[in-house]
Amino acid sequence: MNNNNVIEVKNLAVEFKTDDGIVQAVKTISFNIPKGKTVGLVGESGSGKSITSLAIMRLIGHPGKVTSGEIFFEGQDLLKLSEEKMREIRGAKISMIFQEPMTSLNPVLTVAEQITETLMLHQGLTKEQALARGVELLKLTGIPHPEERLYFYPHKFSGGQRQRIMIAMAIACNPDVLICDEPTTALDVTIQKQILDLLADIQKRTNMSMLFITHDLGVVADIADEVIVMNKGHVVETNNAKKIFTHAVHPYTKGLLACRPSLSSHLARLPVLSDFMGPNGEELPGPNVAALGEAKVAPVDASAPLILEVKDLQTHFAHTGGLLGRVQGYTKAVDGVSFSVKKGRTLGLVGESGCGKTTLGRTLMRLVDSTAGQIVFEGQDITKLSARQMLPIRKKMQIVFQDPYASLNPRMTIGAILMEPMQIHKLGDNDSQRKEMAAVMMKKVGLTPGVMNRYPHEFSGGQRQRISIARALMVKPDFIVCDESVSALDVSIQAQILNLLLDLQDEMNLTYIFISHDLSVVKFISDDVAVMNGGKIVEMNTAENIYSNPQHEYTQKLLSAIPKGIPKELVL
């Protein structure tokens, strides 16, 4: 084993036994993690990134198994150690931060109980010493009032704070290697920057090695020294970060780099992975940039009608408590918001988690009742309409949710899901005609009509999002709220969905409110942008003006936190 490496992976292969046969998740891969360095492991969902990390931790469970290979750490092959010996290494010398902290933190134990368990087990501390160390760790990871909050349960923390607690637990024993599996994917850009800065600071002080797994190449550029690119279980490219980002060799790497919208990009459409790589992995010449077109700032059409006008809208949620359940206060999720949208335009709505953007979107759809103010849709105030009166208006207003799996009925086929809104709104003469209309819409969103008898769980995340968009379009709406509808998707799938939304807008003259915490995506798709903070819109302007000349301090803070997507060596 090379003394410069802390971990060496050689010819690792992992397979899973399924009802459809053997699936090779990782196909004979080799790579090294140097001491004190950060290695970025990138690729789309299903590429084998997380399985590779679980193999290093010896956490591959049934029906999966490591079929070949060696993983050397401190001269020992981890795959040959007993489970008892592996437990001594796991958490103490090699630690891991998982993607979803709420599922990896025990909901019935306080943070104190979960942190002290690790410290008492691996470092032999007394309970008092472990609690004192727990306070230090929460302070180090930026949790306010650590002496008090150490004794809170996980559900009392925000998503970003839970991720910090996971980091505190992972670094508690000063590990030699920290594996980070998508630790910032679901976080706001400002929280993401804090987490990345925190990890870089800890690494600098302890000379810890990191394996950082993500599909976000902007984050990898900011944090990684070396980059490994995986696709379908294979390592397709390995190099230092500078060369990966300036002279990528493999068409898959080139495609991933090109798919993500950037703040400096001015393309009317995004390149997609199939522009760079054929179905059999063959290299293609890449997109015709002229065909993608140059984004033009859409001038406001003075003659275009207002489709939506929001006047001093408020949505407050009451807090009750005590024996009698009396109101003890209010959360002002939307607090006096006013704006208007012209037909055929896209308004991007940005801000951190908890700023009120999702509540605003749901209030506009009357999925949440407003407390005060007006929502004027096509000249009619809809805030006081009954459910029966709202029914014909719901045909014109639709929403695409963030999580398509949660919003598609798992017991209905895709065909039934698409036909249901037509049945409710009495579109089409009979089910046969509705099925034909559903088949046409499936083609429009890039899916084969032949799969209409399948169920939601049989589709990938990107395909389910296309089905959600198709369902929203079945009733031929004028206005669609897209609530974080691409945030959970790989960059290549995200590019396809964004291009699809733009194509549909041109074809059907749709109006969008596009809610997201990803400012690069919002800039690409939006004509205008509203920035929310604390339930209020703090700044609103054209997308170009918001990004080139932000006026409000909060907008400036959001923009400064976006990963630059430039390797550390190239930053002046």
DRENKE-85555 format. One line per 8 residues: number of its first residue (from 1); their letters; for each residue x, y, z of C-alpha. Coordinates in Angstrom, 3 decimals. Layout:
DRENKE-85555
NUM> a> X Y Z  ...
//
This chain:
DRENKE-85555
1> mnnnnvie> 0.000 0.000 0.000  1.323 3.462 -0.977  2.124 5.558 2.114  0.572 8.630 0.461  -2.849 6.943 0.362  -5.142 6.372 3.313  -7.475 4.046 1.357  -6.814 1.978 -1.761
9> vknlavef> -9.725 0.296 -3.553  -8.712 -2.443 -5.989  -11.018 -4.251 -8.451  -14.129 -3.793 -6.300  -17.325 -5.397 -7.594  -20.753 -5.388 -5.918  -23.906 -7.133 -7.110  -27.525 -7.398 -5.983
17> ktddgivq> -29.844 -10.354 -6.410  -33.278 -9.194 -7.604  -36.443 -10.793 -8.986  -35.223 -9.824 -12.462  -31.821 -11.439 -11.978  -28.389 -10.286 -10.857  -27.710 -6.534 -11.017  -24.052 -5.488 -11.080
25> avktisfn> -24.079 -2.185 -9.182  -20.290 -1.714 -9.101  -18.212 -3.286 -11.867  -14.562 -3.925 -10.931  -13.440 -0.401 -10.018  -10.146 0.853 -8.562  -9.197 4.206 -7.015  -7.206 5.758 -4.145
33> ipkgktvg> -7.955 8.337 -1.446  -4.741 10.288 -0.644  -3.975 11.397 2.917  -5.313 14.845 3.808  -7.025 15.283 0.420  -10.620 15.446 -0.798  -11.699 13.074 -3.561  -14.955 13.944 -5.327
41> lvgesgsg> -16.991 10.934 -6.503  -19.533 12.097 -9.078  -22.161 10.531 -11.311  -25.910 10.257 -11.703  -28.331 8.241 -9.589  -27.669 4.551 -10.180  -24.033 5.077 -11.153  -22.801 3.131 -8.096
49> ksitslai> -21.427 6.026 -6.001  -23.293 5.322 -2.762  -22.853 1.532 -3.092  -19.085 2.112 -3.367  -19.095 4.137 -0.142  -21.193 1.519 1.680  -18.743 -1.173 0.528  -15.853 0.779 2.110
57> mrlighpg> -17.846 0.955 5.367  -18.764 -2.770 5.065  -22.455 -1.821 5.196  -23.666 -3.701 2.094  -26.608 -5.755 3.320  -28.749 -8.502 1.822  -29.560 -8.917 -1.078  -26.299 -7.189 -2.016
65> kvtsgeif> -22.792 -8.574 -1.674  -19.206 -7.715 -2.567  -18.190 -10.306 -5.135  -14.544 -9.360 -5.638  -11.874 -6.831 -4.815  -9.810 -5.442 -1.955  -10.155 -2.284 0.162  -6.911 -1.464 1.990
73> fegqdllk> -6.828 0.797 5.054  -3.713 1.006 7.243  -2.327 -2.049 5.446  -5.411 -4.168 6.187  -7.989 -5.415 3.696  -11.264 -4.237 5.237  -13.194 -6.929 3.379  -11.311 -9.657 5.287
81> lseekmre> -11.733 -8.254 8.800  -14.144 -9.733 11.322  -17.315 -7.769 12.050  -16.018 -7.051 15.579  -12.774 -5.568 14.220  -14.702 -3.608 11.601  -16.900 -2.073 14.322  -13.758 -0.719 15.979
89> irgakism> -12.777 1.027 12.730  -16.247 2.145 11.690  -17.035 5.491 13.321  -13.639 5.801 15.009  -11.271 5.792 12.016  -13.595 5.795 9.013  -16.801 7.758 9.480  -19.740 8.597 7.224
97> ifqepmts> -22.294 11.376 6.782  -25.445 10.099 5.110  -27.603 12.005 2.621  -30.802 12.132 4.678  -30.079 12.988 8.326  -33.650 12.450 9.516  -33.538 8.776 8.545  -30.039 8.224 9.978
105> lnpvltva> -30.666 9.963 13.321  -32.680 7.937 15.839  -35.936 9.884 16.382  -36.531 8.462 19.886  -33.109 9.406 21.282  -31.861 12.897 22.104  -28.823 14.269 20.284  -26.891 13.904 23.569
113> eqitetlm> -27.630 10.166 23.747  -26.576 9.633 20.122  -23.296 11.583 20.341  -22.231 10.203 23.744  -22.803 6.612 22.603  -20.101 6.983 19.924  -17.643 8.744 22.240  -18.064 6.297 25.140
121> lhqgltke> -17.795 3.275 22.820  -14.764 4.313 20.753  -12.859 6.674 23.037  -13.703 5.292 26.478  -14.945 8.636 27.810  -17.137 8.879 30.877  -20.673 10.156 30.369  -19.734 13.595 31.754
129> qalargve> -16.695 13.830 29.461  -18.753 12.689 26.468  -21.455 15.312 27.172  -18.815 18.053 27.438  -17.333 16.879 24.122  -20.867 16.853 22.633  -21.306 20.526 23.538  -17.921 21.288 21.907
137> llkltgip> -18.934 19.462 18.721  -22.290 21.262 18.403  -20.512 24.573 18.971  -17.908 23.636 16.338  -20.616 22.793 13.790  -22.483 26.053 14.422  -25.542 24.867 16.391  -26.800 27.811 18.501
145> hpeerlyf> -27.202 27.341 22.290  -25.439 23.926 22.268  -25.648 23.409 26.058  -29.441 23.474 25.826  -30.022 21.966 22.383  -27.804 18.943 23.019  -30.797 17.486 24.861  -33.294 18.105 22.026
153> yphkfsgg> -34.711 15.350 19.812  -33.839 15.392 16.064  -37.299 16.582 14.940  -36.742 19.895 16.760  -33.945 20.884 14.361  -34.133 22.201 10.791  -32.764 20.146 7.880  -29.514 22.111 7.823
161> qrqrimia> -29.074 21.766 11.589  -29.726 18.004 11.451  -27.028 17.727 8.805  -24.661 19.615 11.126  -25.495 17.162 13.931  -24.639 14.289 11.572  -21.294 15.978 10.868  -20.698 16.462 14.616
169> maiacnpd> -21.320 12.740 15.198  -19.140 11.760 12.226  -16.123 13.825 13.373  -16.564 13.089 17.092  -13.705 10.580 17.162  -11.420 12.561 14.813  -11.554 9.959 12.010  -8.790 9.538 9.436
177> vlicdept> -11.373 9.287 6.639  -14.754 11.005 6.349  -17.158 9.735 3.671  -19.813 12.330 2.761  -22.724 10.884 0.772  -24.614 13.787 -0.852  -24.449 15.781 2.424  -25.651 19.071 0.894
185> taldvtiq> -28.051 17.984 -1.875  -31.274 18.998 -0.096  -29.874 22.140 1.552  -30.256 25.806 0.697  -27.310 27.390 -1.048  -26.359 29.423 2.056  -26.535 26.404 4.390  -24.640 24.355 1.788
193> kqildlla> -21.828 26.937 1.784  -21.659 26.862 5.586  -21.446 23.038 5.584  -18.748 22.997 2.882  -16.727 25.703 4.677  -17.078 23.759 7.944  -15.850 20.502 6.359  -12.907 22.290 4.709
201> diqkrtnm> -11.980 23.909 8.035  -12.130 20.591 9.938  -10.042 18.929 7.252  -7.423 21.674 7.394  -7.099 21.397 11.183  -7.066 17.588 11.429  -5.505 16.550 8.081  -8.528 14.307 7.543
209> smlfithd> -9.131 12.654 4.149  -12.568 12.986 2.534  -14.529 11.056 -0.058  -17.224 13.517 -1.152  -20.081 11.933 -3.118  -22.393 14.190 -5.127  -24.018 14.739 -8.516  -23.439 18.514 -8.243
217> lgvvadia> -20.275 19.350 -10.163  -20.344 22.944 -8.877  -19.838 21.636 -5.331  -17.118 19.214 -6.455  -15.192 22.057 -8.098  -15.298 24.042 -4.866  -14.125 21.275 -2.540  -12.282 18.447 -4.360
225> devivmnk> -8.581 17.955 -5.083  -9.188 14.909 -7.265  -12.325 13.735 -9.074  -13.600 10.248 -9.923  -16.484 10.044 -12.439  -18.751 6.971 -12.322  -21.349 5.816 -14.845  -23.379 2.590 -14.669
233> ghvvetnn> -21.028 0.985 -12.159  -17.812 1.862 -14.009  -15.177 4.502 -13.269  -15.027 6.315 -16.613  -12.564 9.081 -15.729  -10.180 9.998 -12.892  -8.004 13.103 -12.703  -7.235 16.153 -10.613
241> akkiftha> -10.073 18.674 -10.390  -8.379 21.237 -12.642  -8.013 18.799 -15.549  -11.502 17.334 -15.128  -13.078 20.782 -15.373  -10.850 22.194 -18.124  -9.905 19.127 -20.205  -12.492 16.404 -19.591
249> vhpytkgl> -11.802 13.372 -21.796  -14.802 11.040 -21.475  -18.048 12.061 -23.234  -20.046 11.304 -20.055  -17.946 13.790 -18.064  -18.272 16.377 -20.821  -22.044 15.903 -20.811  -22.372 16.274 -17.029
257> lacrpsls> -20.336 19.484 -17.111  -22.408 20.963 -19.945  -25.881 20.035 -18.622  -25.868 22.256 -15.547  -26.996 25.859 -16.099  -24.506 28.439 -14.900  -24.953 32.075 -13.963  -22.670 33.059 -16.843
265> shlarlpv> -24.511 30.930 -19.433  -26.798 32.638 -21.938  -28.146 29.630 -23.826  -31.838 29.421 -24.707  -31.746 25.615 -24.195  -29.473 23.378 -22.145  -27.272 20.688 -23.705  -28.266 17.156 -22.644
273> lsdfmgpn> -26.188 14.033 -22.066  -27.365 12.388 -25.314  -25.663 15.240 -27.216  -22.302 13.905 -26.023  -22.778 10.143 -25.682  -24.750 7.607 -27.703  -26.856 4.756 -26.233  -23.877 2.373 -26.375
281> geelpgpn> -21.462 4.838 -24.764  -19.994 6.034 -28.046  -18.748 9.621 -28.173  -20.843 12.104 -30.147  -19.651 15.516 -31.395  -21.716 17.430 -28.835  -24.571 19.874 -29.356  -24.763 22.401 -32.124
289> vaalgeak> -24.480 25.561 -30.034  -26.244 27.573 -32.719  -29.194 25.163 -32.519  -29.414 25.687 -28.751  -29.836 29.401 -29.406  -28.949 32.397 -27.301  -31.224 33.407 -24.473  -32.816 36.763 -25.095
297> vapvdasa> -34.234 38.936 -22.379  -37.964 38.637 -23.080  -39.405 42.147 -23.284  -42.600 42.710 -21.376  -45.477 42.701 -23.856  -47.535 45.700 -22.848  -50.595 44.241 -24.568  -50.331 40.859 -22.767
305> plilevkd> -53.051 40.480 -20.128  -52.316 39.973 -16.442  -53.079 36.359 -15.624  -52.357 36.696 -11.900  -52.387 39.640 -9.511  -51.582 39.127 -5.825  -52.447 41.931 -3.425  -51.132 42.084 0.154
313> lqthfaht> -51.484 38.300 0.578  -51.061 36.833 4.047  -51.003 33.211 5.193  -50.541 32.813 8.940  -50.564 29.557 10.889  -51.809 29.540 14.471  -49.932 27.832 17.314  -52.172 26.335 19.969
321> ggllgrvq> -51.290 24.940 23.359  -52.342 24.517 26.935  -55.205 22.464 28.280  -57.810 24.413 26.322  -55.847 24.514 23.064  -55.821 28.298 22.934  -53.924 30.209 20.241  -50.519 31.177 21.622
329> gytkavdg> -49.050 32.826 18.547  -48.747 32.775 14.765  -46.193 31.813 12.132  -46.378 34.418 9.386  -45.418 32.144 6.471  -46.613 34.664 3.873  -46.702 38.181 5.234  -48.069 40.888 2.952
337> vsfsvkkg> -46.923 39.753 -0.507  -47.919 41.651 -3.664  -46.909 40.978 -7.291  -48.379 40.353 -10.736  -47.579 38.013 -13.631  -48.392 38.556 -17.300  -49.608 35.692 -19.468  -46.844 33.631 -21.080
345> rtlglvge> -44.089 34.693 -18.675  -42.176 32.816 -15.975  -41.735 34.235 -12.494  -38.956 32.586 -10.495  -39.495 32.503 -6.742  -36.296 32.016 -4.713  -35.271 32.003 -1.076  -34.074 29.722 1.684
353> sgcgkttl> -36.140 26.962 3.315  -38.749 28.515 5.580  -38.932 31.792 3.652  -42.539 31.070 2.621  -42.163 30.304 -1.092  -43.840 26.861 -1.021  -46.645 28.166 1.222  -47.133 31.044 -1.230
361> grtlmrlv> -47.350 28.601 -4.159  -49.901 26.440 -2.352  -51.888 29.481 -1.259  -52.106 30.653 -4.887  -53.530 27.218 -5.748  -56.003 27.421 -2.821  -54.439 24.258 -1.349  -53.814 26.419 1.729
369> dstagqiv> -56.287 29.112 2.770  -54.999 32.673 2.983  -55.483 34.805 6.106  -55.900 38.110 4.261  -55.346 39.743 0.875  -56.447 38.936 -2.668  -55.490 36.431 -5.372  -56.905 37.752 -8.628
377> fegqditk> -56.707 35.069 -11.339  -57.862 36.135 -14.822  -59.719 39.071 -13.291  -61.491 37.116 -10.526  -60.626 37.156 -6.805  -60.499 33.450 -5.916  -59.717 33.755 -2.195  -63.349 33.499 -1.065
385> lsarqmlp> -64.646 30.964 -3.592  -66.119 27.675 -2.374  -64.711 24.300 -3.453  -67.541 23.969 -5.988  -66.851 27.447 -7.396  -63.112 26.660 -7.576  -63.606 23.507 -9.668  -63.751 25.196 -13.124
393> irkkmqiv> -60.821 27.433 -12.129  -58.710 24.445 -11.053  -58.834 23.310 -14.676  -56.867 26.452 -15.545  -54.435 26.308 -12.590  -52.198 23.296 -11.969  -49.200 22.434 -9.784  -46.176 20.153 -10.207
401> fqdpyasl> -44.839 19.066 -6.818  -41.231 18.506 -5.762  -41.604 14.805 -5.035  -43.436 13.050 -7.878  -43.443 9.722 -6.058  -45.390 11.202 -3.129  -47.834 13.005 -5.419  -48.647 10.065 -7.739
409> nprmtiga> -51.095 7.460 -6.401  -49.042 4.224 -6.093  -52.176 2.090 -6.596  -53.126 3.642 -9.942  -51.547 2.958 -13.320  -50.007 5.864 -15.193  -52.876 5.758 -17.688  -55.467 6.038 -14.891
417> ilmepmqi> -53.502 8.888 -13.264  -53.505 10.860 -16.526  -57.153 10.157 -17.305  -58.469 11.071 -13.822  -58.274 14.890 -14.236  -60.047 14.622 -17.605  -62.838 12.599 -15.986  -63.217 15.137 -13.158
425> hklgdnds> -63.390 18.060 -15.589  -65.474 16.114 -18.125  -62.967 16.354 -20.968  -63.283 13.813 -23.776  -66.446 11.917 -24.719  -65.409 8.544 -23.270  -62.492 6.678 -21.669  -61.275 5.444 -25.037
433> qrkemaav> -60.893 9.024 -26.268  -59.281 10.075 -22.967  -56.780 7.249 -23.303  -55.843 8.513 -26.751  -55.394 12.039 -25.361  -53.213 10.630 -22.542  -51.082 8.769 -25.097  -50.536 12.001 -27.054
441> mmkkvglt> -49.462 13.790 -23.858  -47.091 10.951 -22.943  -45.315 11.434 -26.269  -45.233 15.193 -25.717  -43.301 14.777 -22.451  -40.935 12.225 -23.988  -42.412 8.949 -22.710  -43.670 5.895 -24.624
449> pgvmnryp> -47.480 5.468 -24.502  -46.932 1.710 -24.236  -45.991 2.079 -20.547  -49.383 3.475 -19.489  -50.324 0.211 -17.756  -47.339 0.431 -15.409  -47.347 1.844 -11.872  -45.324 4.849 -10.551
457> hefsggqr> -42.727 2.702 -8.731  -41.687 1.189 -12.072  -40.279 4.525 -13.291  -37.152 6.527 -12.497  -37.340 9.882 -10.706  -36.967 11.821 -13.946  -39.672 9.762 -15.647  -42.044 10.257 -12.695
465> qrisiara> -41.484 14.006 -12.910  -42.420 13.870 -16.606  -45.594 11.978 -15.655  -46.413 14.700 -13.077  -45.968 17.367 -15.741  -48.154 15.361 -18.162  -50.878 15.074 -15.517  -50.806 18.842 -14.950
473> lmvkpdfi> -51.116 19.433 -18.706  -53.998 16.996 -19.309  -56.625 19.664 -18.600  -54.852 22.251 -20.825  -54.176 24.798 -18.054  -53.078 28.386 -18.539  -51.002 28.618 -15.359  -48.678 26.135 -13.596
481> vcdesvsa> -46.859 26.376 -10.254  -43.640 24.322 -10.378  -42.681 23.738 -6.731  -39.029 22.601 -6.564  -39.925 20.334 -9.475  -36.333 19.654 -10.606  -34.383 20.010 -7.344  -34.102 16.265 -6.628
489> ldvsiqaq> -33.069 15.283 -10.170  -29.645 14.537 -11.638  -28.231 17.386 -13.719  -28.756 15.535 -17.014  -32.427 14.741 -16.213  -32.876 18.268 -14.861  -31.676 19.694 -18.190  -34.212 17.561 -20.091
497> ilnllldl> -37.099 18.670 -17.822  -36.135 22.363 -18.036  -35.963 22.172 -21.844  -39.328 20.372 -21.854  -40.952 23.092 -19.702  -39.664 25.784 -22.089  -40.882 23.877 -25.164  -44.336 23.417 -23.630
505> qdemnlty> -44.480 27.067 -22.668  -43.765 28.135 -26.246  -46.273 25.654 -27.665  -49.138 26.275 -25.225  -48.433 29.879 -24.103  -48.178 28.690 -20.489  -47.458 30.911 -17.516  -45.187 29.510 -14.794
513> ifishdls> -44.323 30.328 -11.218  -41.088 28.430 -10.755  -40.173 27.874 -7.091  -36.622 26.767 -6.326  -33.652 27.290 -4.023  -31.289 26.677 -6.984  -30.520 30.157 -8.261  -28.701 28.952 -11.390
521> vvkfisdd> -31.778 27.012 -12.535  -34.076 29.948 -11.752  -31.941 32.327 -13.811  -32.027 29.956 -16.778  -35.799 29.451 -16.904  -37.236 32.731 -15.559  -38.127 36.047 -17.152  -38.575 37.726 -13.770
529> vavmnggk> -37.407 36.779 -10.281  -38.884 37.509 -6.845  -36.664 36.955 -3.786  -38.452 35.928 -0.580  -37.218 36.169 2.997  -39.247 35.912 6.193  -42.565 35.679 4.351  -41.979 38.875 2.362
537> ivemntae> -40.717 39.649 -1.144  -37.551 41.670 -0.521  -36.617 42.219 -4.175  -38.227 41.689 -7.583  -36.828 42.443 -11.020  -36.021 40.837 -14.345  -33.832 37.747 -13.988  -30.921 39.485 -15.687
545> niysnpqh> -31.063 42.520 -13.387  -31.429 40.434 -10.221  -28.277 38.478 -11.027  -26.159 41.253 -12.519  -27.091 43.988 -10.052  -28.767 42.677 -6.869  -29.978 45.507 -4.672  -31.038 43.849 -1.423
553> eytqklls> -28.470 42.562 1.061  -30.270 39.210 1.307  -30.181 38.714 -2.497  -26.466 39.520 -2.493  -25.933 36.938 0.270  -27.774 34.237 -1.721  -25.814 34.915 -4.897  -22.440 34.975 -3.118
561> aipkgipk> -23.129 31.511 -1.666  -23.598 29.795 -5.054  -20.744 27.352 -5.815  -18.539 28.964 -8.441  -17.983 25.685 -10.289  -14.290 26.564 -10.647  -11.578 24.236 -9.262  -9.602 25.621 -6.330
569> elvl> -6.402 25.854 -8.410  -8.093 28.186 -10.917  -9.561 30.607 -8.348  -7.535 33.809 -8.376
//
